[in-house]
Amino acid sequence: MEELFVIIPKLPGVRVYQFSDAFESSKSLCDFCQEQGHYLEIVALEDAIYEEIKDLPAKVRRIDEDKERYNLRSMQFDTIFVNYDITKLQDPEQFLRKTYRMMKNAADLLLFLDKAKIEEFTKLLEELNYVAINPISYSKGSVLSAKKMHGWAKV
């Protein structure tokens, strides 16, 4: 996953958010953000994942999929990593709508998916007003990157 960190802006005050899938991905992102001086918030959608990551030196929380908002204090983020398999969720579309609302303009979303799901989620992201949607292959699989631009759309 480290090869995708180049997507995170190299600016001061950058905010990064992760929907964690496991300790390893969260630990590597946490180390990178500490080294760069970025704010990092990590959330777990399952108790087992939360138990693995709760002691990392970042803001770590356990949230439920049906929570009204995933971000605290209406904070918005520059880069959002969705390592968690959103195909397990009851409503992936609603999840992506909530995620869109917590992104800054020009923010990046990185959605880790199986190659077989790339086309399906590309269409869904387009319907939800994400732009610059591109599949990225990396050493451990596939990622769909997308941006929020201009904030014109209501989701």
N, C-alpha and C positions, 0 to 999 in steps of 0.2 A: 504494500500500500504506500510505502514511502515515496515511490516514484511519482505519485499523484500530488504530493505536497507542493509541487511547483505551481499548482493552480492557486494556492493561497497567496493573496497579495503580500508583497514585501514592503509593507507600510507600517508605521506605528499605529497602535490602537485597533488592530484588526481583531475581529470577533469570529470565533470558529465554534461550530455546534456539531455534535455527533450523536446519531442514533446508533448506539453500540450493538455489536453482535457478539463480541468476545473480548477478553482481556488483552490479547495481543494487539489488535488493531487500535484499541483505546490507549494502550501504553505507548505505542509508537507515535501516535498523534499527540499525546500528552507531552512526551519528551521533546518533540519538534516544537510545539507551541511554547513550552517553557524556554527553550533555547532561543526562539525568535522574539519572545516577549509578548506573545499573543494571548488574548483572553480565550479560554476554552471552557465550554460547558458540554458535559456528556450526560446523556440520558439513556436509561434502560427501559425497555417495554416489557421485560420479563423479570421476575424475582431472581431467577438463577443468574442472569447476566448482571443484575445489580450487585449481587453478593460478590461476584468476581471483581468488579471494578470500583466498588465503593471507597476503597482506600487510596485511589490514585490522587495525585496532587492537582486536582482541578475541581470545578463545581460539578458534582456528580449527583444525579437525582433519579428516582424511580417514578415513572409516570405511566398513566394508562392511555391506551389508544383513544378512548372516547373523551379525554380531557378537552375542554373547550379551546384552550390555547396551550401550546407546548413551551412557549417562552415566558420567562418571568419579567415583570415590570415592563412589558411591551418592548423589551430589548430586541434589536434587529441584528442580523448576522451577515458577515461578508461571504462566508463559505459554510455550507452545510453538507456533512458527510452522512449518507444513509447507508451504513454498513448492514443494518438489520434487514432481514429478508421481508420486504413489505408485502410479498405475496401471501404471507401468513396472517396478515391483518384482515379484519372483517370488512373494512372499507378503505382500500388503498387510495381511491379518489379523494375521499375526505381527508385522509392523511396528507396528501400532496397539496390540497387547498390550504390546510392549516400551516404547512411548511412554507408555502408561498407568502403567506401573510407575515412570516417572521424573517423574511429576507430583505436586506437593503436593496435599493435599486442597483443593478449591475452585479448582484451577488451570484455566486455559483452554487449549484446543487449537484452533488455527485451521488448517483443512485447505483448501488452495486447490485447487479442482476445476472441471472443466467442468460446466455446468448439467445436462447429461445424466447425470452420475454422482452428483448430489446424493442422489437417493432411494436408490440402491444403498448408498452409504456411510452414510446416515442409519440404515438397517437394521443394517448391520454395527456401527456405533458403539453402537447400542442393545444388540445381542447381547453386546458387550464391556463392558457396564456403564457406559458414558459416559452422562451425563444432560444436561438442558437443551440438547439438540441443535437448533440453529437455522441455517437458511441465511441468509447475509448477501450482499446484492448491493453491490458497490462499483464504482468507476469502471472498473476493469480486468477485472472478471469476478465470479466467485462464490466464496464461502468458506463452509465449514461450521464453525460454532463448536460446541464441546462442553466439558463440564466433568467433572472427576473429583470425586465427592463421597463423603465419609465413609470411603473406603478399605475398605469391607466386602467387596467382591468379590475373589475370587481369579482372576487372569488369567494 
